[in-house]
Amino acid sequence: MNIDADQTMLKALTLWIADHAPQLGNAISMRKFAAGQSNPSFLLECSHRSVVLRRKPAGELLASAHAVDREYRLIKALQDSAVPVPEAIALCTDDSVIGSMFYLMSYEPGDIFWDPALPEKDHNCRADYYFALVGTLAQLHKVDYKALGLSDFGKPGNYYARQMSRWSAQYQASATDVIPEMNELIQWLNDNLPEDDGESCIIHGDYRLDNVIFNSGKSEIRAVLDWELATLGHPMADLAYYLMALRLPRHGEIKGLRDDDIRTLGIPAESALIAHYCEVRGVTAPGNWSFYLAFSFFRLAAILQGVYKRGLDGNASNERATRMGRLVQPLAEMGRALTV
């Protein structure tokens, strides 16, 4: 389906907008953003304002995946918090309008970076971007989710046991080859689950550099995007997932900093970023760090296996998805290396 040129869809959107977001005017054009592996996003040009439309992908989907209504609910709840998010405008749960559930949010112009080395920025200011990222993550984890009416947004307690069950099942459901390192990593993680320490907060679930918009030319974060995997969970899952970028290979589909001298680049060390996060949150340094990192490699590998499977099935929102399969084994190997 050529969504960019589908006039029928634009007419349907115009009718729906008239009832649910009349301040936008008529839907004039819609263009898909090139990035994104999961829920596709589009720049929707309306007669009064440009907004972003985010929808479920086409095709058969795994149960509980691509819940754009959960995304919408969360960013709406976070509107007046210390966490910068786009404006939540309207949610459509009627699949008949454009073929799937979708929501509208504000279009936030600014800087998005894809390379964690930040080659676009001067050596002297790169640390500011990294500290802004972990500081914003700490602010998210400080949010009183109960006060925002989000007590039912996830299950408190036993986060890692539940996550291991969920992602192991989703990995097996989308597996296309036997990867011994992945099976060994799953076994080690299940055998070394940390005791539940009672910590529970809103976690983003996919917090990384390219899911954040900065104000143009500044290290100030304008909006955090892509909340599809957000839930109530353990804060170290988010922090380890983000800091995993320091250990990922320099080249490939997902760029990391493993092969770079981060001191020369002006990028803070992992220990400094953890310390800043803890200072903003007012907590002590975490234990079980190897487990959190190994879990992050496993979870990312499981996610990318699902992306790859959707690419093979023709349901992915980006053709790059079909190249993701080659990343699963290296990620499993890196996670496994943390366990020995």
N, C-alpha and C positions, 0 to 999 in steps of 0.2 A: 504494500500500500504506500503510495507516494503522499505522505502527510503534508509535505511542503506545498503541494499544489492542489490539495483536496478542497475545492470550493464548497462541496456539500458539508464537509466537516466545519468549515468556517461559518457557514450559515447556521448549523446546529449550535455552535458555540455562541454566536451572536444572540440567538434566542435564549439560551441558558443564562448568559451573562446579564441579559435584560432583567431577569427575575432575581438573580443572586448577587450580582456585582455591577449594577447599572452605572456606577461612577466610571467604569472603564470605557463605555461606549461600544461600538461595533468591533467585532474581530475582523481584522483586515488581512493579516498574513501570519504564517507560523513557520519558523525555521528551526530545525533540530540542532542542538549544540553537538559538536563533534565528540566531546568527551562523554564518558559515562558508560559503564558496563552493565548496569542493572536497570534501575528505573529511568527511562529516557526523559530528557528535559528539552523544552522548546522555548524559544523566544516568541511570545505571542504579541504581535503588534496590534494594538487596539486604537480606536480613533482618539481616545483621550489619554492613553497611557500604555507604555510597554510593560508587560509582566512576564513571568515565567510560568509555563504549564508543565507540571510533572505528572506522569501517568505510569500505570503498570505496563510492562512490556506485553507484546502479543504472544500467543501460543500457550501451551500447557505449562503450568507453573507448579513449583513445589509448594506443599501446604505451608501456610503462614508466611510465605516469602512475598516481598514487594508490596507490603502493606502501606500504601501511600496515605491512607486515612490515619494511621499511627503517626507518620511523619507530620502530617498537618496538625494533629492534635498537640504534638509536642512543641512545634515551633510557635503555635498559637499560645500555649501556656508560658513559653519563655519570652514573650514579647517585652515584658517590662522587667526582666531580670538583668543580671550583670553579664549575661551571655549574649553577644550580638548575633541576631538571627534575622532573616528576611521577614517582612510583614506577611502574615498569613491572611489571605484575602477571602478565599472561598473554597469549599470542598464539594465535589460532585461524586456521590456514591451510585449514581444511576449509570450503569454500563451502556445503556442505549444511546446516550448523547454522542460519544465519540468511540464507543466500542470497549471502553474500560474505565475504571475509576480514575479520577484525576483531581488535582488541586491547583489553585493559582496562588502565587506568592509574588512579592515585589521583585523587580529586576534591580540588582545591586551592582552598579558599575564599580570597577576598581582593578586591582592587580591580583592575578592568580599565577602562582609559580608551580612549575612542574619538575624542576631540577632542585633537589635538596642542597646542592652546592651553591645555589643562588648566584649564578654567574652574572645576572643582571644587576647585582648590587655590589657596592663597594665593600672591601674587606672590613672596614671599620664599623659597618652598620649591620652586618649579617647576624651577629649575636642578638641584636635587638629583635629581629624577627623570630628567632628561636625562643627567646625568653617570652615574647608575646604569645607564642603558640602554647607553651606549657603553662603560662600564667592563665590564659583563657580556659584551658582544660581544667586547671585547678578551680577556677570560678564555677565552671559547670558542676564539678563534683561537690561544691559547697552549697548548691541550690537546695532549698528545702522543698523537695518534691511533694511532700504531703500537703504543704501549704498551697501548692499549685493544683491540687486535686489530682495528682498522678500516683496515688498509692497503689492503684491497680495497673500501672503501666508495665509491671513485671513482678516477678516473685522474689521477695527478699530472702536472703540466706541461701547457702549451698550453691552459690553462683557457678563455681567451676565444675562441680559435679553435673549440674544441669546443662551447662554449655558443652561439656564433653559428650554427654548423651545426645544433645541436639546435633552438634556438628559432625560427630562420628556417623550418625544416621544419615545426615544429608550428604556426607562424603561418600558413603557406601551407595546411596541412591544415585549418585551421579558419576561414580567411578567408571573409567573406561579401560584401565589397566591395573594390574597388581603392582603396587609400589611397596616393597618390603620396608623401606625406611619410614614410610608413613604409618604402616601398621605397628612398627616398633615404637614410634613416637607416641601413638595413641595408647599403647600398652603402658609405656613409662608414665605418661601423664595420669592415667587412671590409677596407677600404683602409687603415685606421689602427690595426690591431691592434698593441698594444705588444709589445715583445720579451719573451719568457718570462724572468722574473727568478728562477725556481726556487722561489718561495714557494708553499707548499701547506699547507692546514689544513682543519679541519672548518668549513664555512660553513653557516649556517642556511638561507639561500636566500629567506626571507620575513620577515626580522627587522623588526618594526615595533611601534609602541606597543600596538596591540590584540592582539598575540600574546604579551603578557607579563602575568603576574599579580603584583601587588605585595601585600605584607603589608598588611592593612587599616590605613589611616591613616598608612602609612609609605612612604618612598621605597626601601625594601628590596625587591628582586625575590624573589618566592617561587617562581615557576616560569616557564620559557620554554616556550611551546606551539607546536604546528603545525610539525612538522619534516618535512613531506612533501617539500619541495624541497631538503633538506639533502644535501650531498655533500662530496667533497674538492675544494677550489678555491682561488681567490685571495681573500685577506682583504678587499681593497678592494671586491670585488663586494658584500659584506655592508654595509660601512660606507657606501658611496655609496648603496646602496638605502635604508638607513635614513635617511640625511640628505637624501634626495630629498624628504622631507616638508616641509622648509623651503622648497621651491620649488613645491610643488603648490598649486593654487588653494584659497582658503579654504572655498569652498562646493562641494557636489557629492557624488557617491557616495563619494569618498575625500577626506577633509578634509586640507588642508595649511595652511601658514602664509605663503604668498607675499604675501598682501595685508595682513598684520599687521605691526605694529612689535614685533618680538620683544624688543627691549630694554625696551620699556614693559611687556611681559608677564612679564619676568623670565626669559626663555628664552635660553640661551647662543647666541652666534653660531656659525656653521658652523666657523670657524677655531678657536674655543675647544673645541668638541666633538672636532674632529680632534686637537687638541693633547692633550686628556685621554686619548683612545683610544691615541695613540702613547706617552704616558707610562706607561699601565698595561701596554701590550705591550712597552715598551722598544725602540721602533723610531723611525725618523725619519719626517718628514712625507712623504706619498706624492707622486710625480709623476704625470703623465698624468691629473690629476683630471677634466678635461673629458671624456676618454674614458670613465672609470668612471661618471660621471654620465649621459652620453648612453647608454651601454650599459644602465644601470638603467632609464631611461625606455623604451628599446626592449623590454627583457625584461618589464617590467610590462605594456606594451601587448600583447605577445604572449600573456602569461598571461591577461589580461582578454578578449582575443579568443577564447581557448579557453573561458573561463567563459561568454561570451556565446553561443558556438555550442552549448554544452551546454544553455544555457537555451532556445534555439530548438528543440533536439531533445527537450526535456523531461527531461533527465538531470541537471540541476543540483540541488544540495542546498539551494538557497535561491532563491525567486522573484526576488530582487533581481538575480540573474545576468542576467536578460533585459534589464536596464537598463545593463549594463556595456559594451555595444557602442558607446555614444556617447562613451565615454572614450578609445577606442583612438586616434582621430585627434588629439585634443588632446595626448595623451601623446607621440605621434610628433612633433607640431609642437614641443613643448617640448624633446624630445631633439635634434631637428634644429637648433633655435636654438643649441644648445651647440656646434655644429660649424662655425659660420660666424664 
